[in-house]
Amino acid sequence: MDQHPDEQAHAEDRVTPPAASARPAVDYEPTGVASVDRVLAEVTAVVDAPVADHVEVFERAHDQLRRALDARPGTDGEQDT
C-alpha cells in the first residue's frame, strides 16, 4: 500500500530514539542530606529498570521524601520504627 505524500514526509521527520545503552548517565547534584541523596540515587537508577518497576520506585521515593520533609531539623529524615 502506498503512503500518502504527507505521511511519507512526516515519516522521514521521525527520530528513532537511541538504544538504552546509548543513553547518557543521569546525573544529580547531591543535597548533603543523606536520606534525600539515597532517594535521588535510587530514582536515577530507575532509568535502567523495566518500565513496570518505575511506579514502585517513584512511590517509594515519594514516601521517603515526604518523611524527610516532615522530619524535625537535624534528624536527616530518618524516623525510628
Residue pairs with C-beta under 8 A, 6 or more apart in sequence:
3 11
20 48
23 47
26 44
26 47
27 44
28 40
28 41
28 44
30 37
30 40
31 37
31 40
33 68
33 76
33 77
34 76
35 64
35 67
35 68
35 76
35 77
35 78
36 65
36 68
36 77
38 64
39 61
39 64
39 65
39 68
42 57
42 60
42 61
43 57
43 58
43 61
46 53
46 54
46 57
46 58
49 57
64 77
67 77
67 79
68 76
68 77
69 77
71 77
71 78
71 79
